[in-house]
């Protein structure tokens, strides 16, 4: 892959190329080769098409394919959630007789699995994090590929080695917020922090990055 662009794979095969000129009149042999060609097109090409979709392309990969990517990229597709025994919780049993006071609690530390869309997002972010140079133009091109169907997302470099600020032009849903809070995957130069700002609409304002006069109300 190059960035987030997946290399195309072709499975084309011309079995008839195996025939030599002296086989021009060998009808039975040509018939067998034709049947072999049909088998390849039905089975060989279908296999690689499915493999490409389910494993190789992280944008469409299934759970198995994403598991393969996770091992390659050394990233977990689950998040450890600690127990809440130390909190007042409603429940049954000798140590949880806390009726009418508190919510249900998690008794043991466990791993919370991600949804298929979250896994694809984590894999794509991780791959880009490992392969990119961390420059603003490169990151913004990737963000356009990654979030193009949802809305505008871009990164701003403060130029003082403090933060790379990611602006979201839409309100992130709970699945995306979960990733931004628990995974450190959004790329930036080494030694630079990262922060997220949600700015779902244009705002009137001053400054280098808010020259939006005559369009929109004041914004925070």
C-alpha positions as CSV (number, residue, x, y, z in Angstrom):
1,X,0.0,0.0,0.0
2,X,1.0,3.6,-0.6
3,X,-0.4,5.8,2.2
4,X,-4.0,4.8,2.3
5,X,-4.2,3.8,-1.4
6,X,-4.3,0.1,-1.9
7,X,-2.4,-1.5,-4.8
8,X,-4.6,-3.1,-7.4
9,X,-4.2,-6.9,-7.9
10,X,-4.9,-8.6,-11.2
11,X,-5.4,-12.4,-11.5
12,X,-5.7,-12.5,-15.2
13,X,-4.4,-15.8,-16.7
14,X,-4.4,-16.9,-20.4
15,X,-4.0,-20.7,-20.3
16,X,-4.1,-20.8,-24.1
17,X,-0.6,-19.3,-24.2
18,X,0.7,-22.8,-23.2
19,X,-0.2,-24.1,-26.7
20,X,2.5,-24.2,-29.3
21,X,2.0,-23.7,-33.0
22,X,2.1,-27.4,-33.7
23,X,-1.0,-27.8,-31.4
24,X,-3.3,-25.7,-33.7
25,X,-5.1,-28.8,-34.9
26,X,-5.2,-30.6,-31.6
27,X,-8.9,-30.0,-30.8
28,X,-9.1,-32.2,-27.8
29,X,-6.0,-30.5,-26.2
30,X,-7.5,-27.1,-26.9
31,X,-10.8,-28.2,-25.4
32,X,-9.0,-29.3,-22.2
33,X,-7.1,-26.0,-22.0
34,X,-10.3,-24.1,-22.5
35,X,-12.0,-25.9,-19.6
36,X,-8.9,-25.2,-17.5
37,X,-9.1,-21.6,-18.4
38,X,-12.8,-21.5,-17.3
39,X,-11.9,-23.2,-14.0
40,X,-9.2,-20.7,-13.3
41,X,-11.5,-17.8,-14.0
42,X,-14.2,-19.2,-11.7
43,X,-12.0,-20.4,-8.8
44,X,-8.6,-18.8,-9.0
45,X,-9.8,-15.2,-9.7
46,X,-12.7,-15.5,-7.3
47,X,-10.3,-16.6,-4.5
48,X,-8.0,-13.7,-5.0
49,X,-10.9,-11.3,-5.4
50,X,-12.3,-12.4,-2.0
51,X,-8.8,-12.4,-0.4
52,X,-8.2,-8.8,-1.7
53,X,-11.6,-7.7,-0.3
54,X,-11.5,-9.6,3.0
55,X,-7.8,-9.4,4.0
56,X,-5.6,-7.2,1.8
57,X,-7.7,-4.1,1.7
58,X,-8.2,-2.7,5.2
59,X,-11.1,-0.5,4.0
60,X,-13.2,-3.6,3.4
61,X,-11.4,-6.4,5.4
62,X,-13.5,-8.6,7.6
63,X,-12.6,-9.6,11.2
64,X,-10.1,-12.3,10.1
65,X,-8.3,-9.9,7.7
66,X,-8.2,-7.1,10.3
67,X,-6.8,-9.6,12.8
68,X,-4.0,-10.3,10.3
69,X,-3.3,-6.6,9.9
70,X,-3.3,-6.1,13.7
71,X,-0.6,-8.7,14.1
72,X,1.5,-7.2,11.3
73,X,1.1,-3.7,12.7
74,X,1.4,-4.7,16.4
75,X,-1.8,-3.0,17.4
76,X,-4.5,-4.4,19.7
77,X,-8.1,-4.4,18.4
78,X,-9.5,-4.5,21.9
79,X,-9.4,-2.2,24.8
80,X,-8.9,-3.3,28.4
81,X,-11.7,-2.1,30.6
82,X,-10.9,-2.1,34.4
83,X,-13.4,-3.5,36.9
84,X,-15.5,-1.1,38.9
85,X,-15.5,-2.9,42.2
86,X,-14.1,0.1,44.0
87,X,-17.3,2.1,43.1
88,X,-20.7,2.0,44.7
89,X,-22.7,-0.2,42.5
90,X,-26.2,-1.8,42.4
91,X,-26.0,-5.6,42.4
92,X,-26.6,-8.9,44.1
93,X,-24.4,-11.2,46.2
94,X,-22.6,-10.9,49.5
95,X,-20.5,-7.8,48.5
96,X,-22.9,-6.1,46.1
97,X,-26.0,-5.6,48.2
98,X,-26.3,-2.0,47.1
99,X,-29.9,-1.6,46.1
100,X,-31.2,1.8,45.2
101,X,-27.7,3.3,45.2
102,X,-25.5,3.3,42.1
103,X,-25.5,1.7,38.7
104,X,-24.5,-1.8,37.6
105,X,-20.8,-2.4,37.8
106,X,-18.2,-4.5,36.0
107,X,-17.0,-7.2,38.4
108,X,-13.7,-8.1,36.6
109,X,-11.2,-6.4,34.3
110,X,-12.0,-7.5,30.7
111,X,-11.3,-6.6,27.1
112,X,-13.9,-4.7,25.1
113,X,-13.8,-5.6,21.5
114,X,-14.1,-2.9,18.8
115,X,-16.8,-2.8,16.1
116,X,-15.7,-3.7,12.5
117,X,-15.7,0.0,11.5
118,X,-13.6,0.9,14.5
119,X,-11.1,-1.9,13.7
120,X,-10.8,-0.7,10.1
121,X,-10.2,2.9,11.4
122,X,-7.5,1.7,13.9
123,X,-5.7,-0.4,11.3
124,X,-5.7,2.4,8.7
125,X,-4.5,5.0,11.3
126,X,-1.8,2.7,12.6
127,X,-0.5,1.9,9.1
128,X,-0.3,5.5,8.2
129,X,1.3,6.4,11.5
130,X,4.1,3.9,10.8
131,X,4.7,4.8,7.2
132,X,4.2,8.6,7.0
133,X,6.7,11.3,7.5
134,X,4.3,13.3,9.7
135,X,4.2,16.4,7.4
136,X,1.0,18.5,7.4
137,X,0.3,18.1,3.7
138,X,0.8,14.4,3.8
139,X,-1.4,14.0,6.9
140,X,-4.2,16.2,5.4
141,X,-4.2,14.1,2.2
142,X,-4.6,11.0,4.3
143,X,-7.4,12.6,6.5
144,X,-9.3,13.4,3.3
145,X,-9.1,9.8,2.3
146,X,-10.0,8.6,5.7
147,X,-12.9,10.9,6.6
148,X,-14.0,12.1,3.2
149,X,-17.5,10.5,3.6
150,X,-18.1,12.1,7.0
151,X,-16.9,15.6,6.6
152,X,-13.8,17.8,6.7
153,X,-10.9,17.0,9.0
154,X,-7.6,18.7,8.9
155,X,-4.5,19.1,11.0
156,X,-2.8,22.4,12.0
157,X,0.9,22.6,13.1
158,X,1.6,25.2,15.8
159,X,5.2,25.5,14.5
160,X,6.5,25.5,18.0
161,X,6.9,21.7,18.7
162,X,4.0,21.7,21.1
163,X,0.8,20.3,19.5
164,X,-0.5,19.0,16.2
165,X,-4.2,20.2,16.4
166,X,-6.8,18.1,14.6
167,X,-9.9,20.0,13.6
168,X,-13.1,18.1,13.0
169,X,-15.7,19.9,10.8
170,X,-18.4,17.5,12.0
171,X,-19.4,16.1,15.4
172,X,-17.6,12.8,15.9
173,X,-19.9,9.9,16.8
174,X,-19.3,7.8,19.9
175,X,-17.3,5.2,17.9
176,X,-14.8,7.7,16.6
177,X,-14.6,9.5,20.0
178,X,-13.8,6.1,21.6
179,X,-10.8,5.7,19.3
180,X,-9.5,9.3,19.8
181,X,-9.7,8.9,23.6
182,X,-8.1,5.5,24.0
183,X,-5.7,5.1,21.1
184,X,-2.7,7.3,20.3
185,X,-2.8,6.8,16.5
186,X,-3.2,10.2,14.9
187,X,0.1,11.0,13.3
188,X,2.3,14.0,14.2
189,X,6.1,14.6,14.4
190,X,8.1,12.8,17.1
191,X,8.0,14.7,20.4
192,X,4.9,16.7,19.5
193,X,1.6,16.4,21.4
194,X,-1.8,16.0,19.8
195,X,-5.2,17.6,20.6
196,X,-8.6,17.6,19.0
197,X,-11.0,20.5,18.4
198,X,-14.5,20.0,17.1
199,X,-15.7,22.9,14.9
200,X,-18.8,21.7,13.1
201,X,-19.7,25.1,11.5
202,X,-18.0,28.2,10.2
203,X,-17.5,31.0,12.6
204,X,-16.8,34.8,12.2
205,X,-13.6,35.7,13.9
206,X,-10.1,37.2,13.7
207,X,-6.7,35.8,13.5
208,X,-4.7,33.8,10.9
209,X,-7.0,30.8,11.0
210,X,-10.4,32.6,11.4
211,X,-10.5,35.0,8.5
212,X,-14.2,34.2,8.0
213,X,-15.7,37.7,7.9
214,X,-19.3,38.2,6.6
215,X,-19.9,34.5,7.0
216,X,-21.2,32.8,10.2
217,X,-21.6,33.9,13.8
218,X,-19.0,34.1,16.5
219,X,-17.6,30.8,17.6
220,X,-15.5,29.5,20.5
